[in-house]
């Protein structure tokens, strides 16, 4: 091989590596979904968001519950847009250690016991990660008539390889109150546009906020924009309440994971979003009915920009928009989503195209929300 050909091959290899690792959005999604942050223990996620927000915001604030707020401020007199996504994921907490060294747990957020069987977890101790696996009696010893019994969390335990309570405490450093997170690694699903990972609820929203902040560097909005990475959403929307009172928003936009209905075992009456058809806009959930003027503005803008948009109504669902909506004398709020299959389990699936469309729509919405537009939205 000539020296020219060797040089050409080297350049092609560099380009190939650059293409492989140059998707910063995918890299951010991967880092966020792999990070562990059960409700009340969002520190690792907050570190990532602080790193990403700092060079993009005019300032970064932290409220009393640990919510991180990146501010793009155009004027003290301009209205405030609050965009929120939560850092916490569903997980557990060590309740107690049995005499034999097994762990019993308290759930943090809505997790079906059926979804926890024979899965890997990480116990996040002060000494570091401890691997755990959820245990269940073998089928060989369960009578046939008992194999279909309904599980509850009290039937499930975690095995950390400890020989006793003392061994779990002293050797592994496990204590009551330690958080527990699913042990799942991000993966592009078989070369498709589908991404596999845990905690898409709501690392999707966090990544979308960062991508929008990047785009706002090119052109300043007409209103102040507060990007709030909130805490403890899964156990009562707690961080959104405190951050809403810090920000005092004129408009609230919640970014969330939607419930996809495009897989066996679910019906369109239970959920309406599907992967690959664009972001979702909630018309109803258990915590909030969106403001009609703001909702219609999102719909009209999506149509104008030719961005696909789908709708969902979820009676068994709550989100940070509810706390923004109730802050002070009330705030026009909406909930925008990326559809996710298998929500609140170890393995969720999203379509990258839906995420990109959400970023497009949210960026356009921020620019569309001028002081005059916001004043009209707030009128009834």
Secondary structure in CASP SS format (residue, H / E / C, confidence):
PFRMAT SS
TARGET T0000
AUTHOR 0000-0000-0000
METHOD secondary structure of the structure
MODEL  1
X C 1.00
X C 1.00
X H 1.00
X H 1.00
X H 1.00
X H 1.00
X H 1.00
X H 1.00
X H 1.00
X H 1.00
X H 1.00
X H 1.00
X H 1.00
X H 1.00
X H 1.00
X H 1.00
X H 1.00
X H 1.00
X H 1.00
X H 1.00
X H 1.00
X C 1.00
X C 1.00
X H 1.00
X H 1.00
X H 1.00
X H 1.00
X H 1.00
X H 1.00
X H 1.00
X H 1.00
X H 1.00
X H 1.00
X H 1.00
X C 1.00
X C 1.00
X C 1.00
X E 1.00
X C 1.00
X C 1.00
X C 1.00
X C 1.00
X H 1.00
X H 1.00
X H 1.00
X H 1.00
X H 1.00
X H 1.00
X H 1.00
X H 1.00
X H 1.00
X H 1.00
X H 1.00
X H 1.00
X C 1.00
X C 1.00
X C 1.00
X C 1.00
X E 1.00
X E 1.00
X E 1.00
X E 1.00
X C 1.00
X C 1.00
X C 1.00
X C 1.00
X C 1.00
X E 1.00
X E 1.00
X E 1.00
X E 1.00
X E 1.00
X C 1.00
X C 1.00
X C 1.00
X C 1.00
X C 1.00
X C 1.00
X C 1.00
X E 1.00
X E 1.00
X E 1.00
X E 1.00
X E 1.00
X E 1.00
X E 1.00
X C 1.00
X C 1.00
X E 1.00
X C 1.00
X E 1.00
X E 1.00
X E 1.00
X E 1.00
X E 1.00
X E 1.00
X E 1.00
X C 1.00
X C 1.00
X C 1.00
X C 1.00
X C 1.00
X E 1.00
X E 1.00
X E 1.00
X E 1.00
X E 1.00
X E 1.00
X C 1.00
X C 1.00
X C 1.00
X C 1.00
X H 1.00
X H 1.00
X H 1.00
X H 1.00
X C 1.00
X C 1.00
X C 1.00
X E 1.00
X E 1.00
X E 1.00
X E 1.00
X E 1.00
X E 1.00
X C 1.00
X C 1.00
X E 1.00
X E 1.00
X E 1.00
X E 1.00
X E 1.00
X E 1.00
X E 1.00
X E 1.00
X C 1.00
X C 1.00
X C 1.00
X H 1.00
X H 1.00
X H 1.00
X C 1.00
X C 1.00
X H 1.00
X H 1.00
X H 1.00
X C 1.00
X C 1.00
X C 1.00
X C 1.00
X C 1.00
X C 1.00
X H 1.00
X H 1.00
X H 1.00
X C 1.00
X E 1.00
X E 1.00
X E 1.00
X C 1.00
X C 1.00
X C 1.00
X C 1.00
X C 1.00
X H 1.00
X H 1.00
X H 1.00
X H 1.00
X H 1.00
X H 1.00
X C 1.00
X C 1.00
X C 1.00
X C 1.00
X C 1.00
X C 1.00
X C 1.00
X C 1.00
X E 1.00
X E 1.00
X E 1.00
X E 1.00
X C 1.00
X C 1.00
X C 1.00
X C 1.00
X E 1.00
X E 1.00
X C 1.00
X C 1.00
X C 1.00
X C 1.00
X C 1.00
X E 1.00
X E 1.00
X E 1.00
X E 1.00
X C 1.00
X C 1.00
X H 1.00
X H 1.00
X H 1.00
X H 1.00
X H 1.00
X H 1.00
X H 1.00
X H 1.00
X H 1.00
X H 1.00
X H 1.00
X H 1.00
X H 1.00
X H 1.00
X H 1.00
X H 1.00
X C 1.00
X C 1.00
X C 1.00
X C 1.00
X C 1.00
X C 1.00
X C 1.00
X C 1.00
X E 1.00
X E 1.00
X E 1.00
X E 1.00
X E 1.00
X E 1.00
X E 1.00
X C 1.00
X C 1.00
X H 1.00
X H 1.00
X H 1.00
X C 1.00
X C 1.00
X H 1.00
X H 1.00
X H 1.00
X H 1.00
X H 1.00
X H 1.00
X H 1.00
X H 1.00
X H 1.00
X H 1.00
X C 1.00
X C 1.00
X C 1.00
X E 1.00
X E 1.00
X E 1.00
X E 1.00
X E 1.00
X E 1.00
X E 1.00
X E 1.00
X E 1.00
X E 1.00
X C 1.00
X C 1.00
X C 1.00
X C 1.00
X C 1.00
X C 1.00
X C 1.00
X C 1.00
X C 1.00
X C 1.00
X C 1.00
X C 1.00
X E 1.00
X C 1.00
X C 1.00
X C 1.00
X C 1.00
X C 1.00
X E 1.00
X E 1.00
X E 1.00
X E 1.00
X E 1.00
X E 1.00
X E 1.00
X C 1.00
X C 1.00
X C 1.00
X C 1.00
X C 1.00
X C 1.00
X H 1.00
X H 1.00
X H 1.00
X H 1.00
X H 1.00
X H 1.00
X H 1.00
X H 1.00
X H 1.00
X H 1.00
X H 1.00
X H 1.00
X H 1.00
X H 1.00
X C 1.00
X C 1.00
X C 1.00
X E 1.00
X E 1.00
X E 1.00
X E 1.00
X E 1.00
X E 1.00
X C 1.00
X C 1.00
X C 1.00
X C 1.00
X C 1.00
X C 1.00
X H 1.00
X H 1.00
X H 1.00
X H 1.00
X H 1.00
X H 1.00
X C 1.00
X C 1.00
X C 1.00
X C 1.00
X C 1.00
X E 1.00
X E 1.00
X E 1.00
X E 1.00
X E 1.00
X E 1.00
X E 1.00
X E 1.00
X E 1.00
X E 1.00
X C 1.00
X C 1.00
X C 1.00
X C 1.00
X C 1.00
X C 1.00
X E 1.00
X E 1.00
X E 1.00
X E 1.00
X H 1.00
X H 1.00
X H 1.00
X H 1.00
X H 1.00
X H 1.00
X H 1.00
X H 1.00
X H 1.00
X H 1.00
X H 1.00
X H 1.00
X H 1.00
X H 1.00
X H 1.00
X H 1.00
X H 1.00
X C 1.00
X C 1.00
X H 1.00
X H 1.00
X H 1.00
X H 1.00
X H 1.00
X H 1.00
X H 1.00
X C 1.00
X C 1.00
X C 1.00
END
